């Protein structure tokens, strides 16, 4: 595999787990704090990138730190939320919510 950069590593890894690999955008910024990799994916693919209870994102961050350590760099990953994310109403796992006057 040769010497892969941290940006290439994240891009290759994320593109292999999402349904819309053409929508993956990876940016790399370096400052006095270290390297910041910013990841943006299609909103439909956020679940794949985050994983159950954040397990996939945590694993990607762990692997990225190892890649950074091999290059003597402190590397962090920031996953950008899609527009309208965060407080957006999300579907319930138990189906639609029923109003009290409905039966």
C-alpha angles and dihedrals in degrees: 000000000000126000106334119189120234091249093051090046094055092044094050094044097047095043089056094057103041131079094225106047093164089065094058112113120186122185128184125208127179125201139148090288094057134256122337118197111197117201127197123180138172109285089240089060098051091097091057093049096044098038128192109329089350094295097137093047090049091051092049090050091049093051091045091054089053091051089049093049090055087057095042092246134125105232127190130182125220118190111203117222115231119255110285092018126138105040095031115126108259126202115257121242087227096058130255118342113250122221117233095247092052120089 
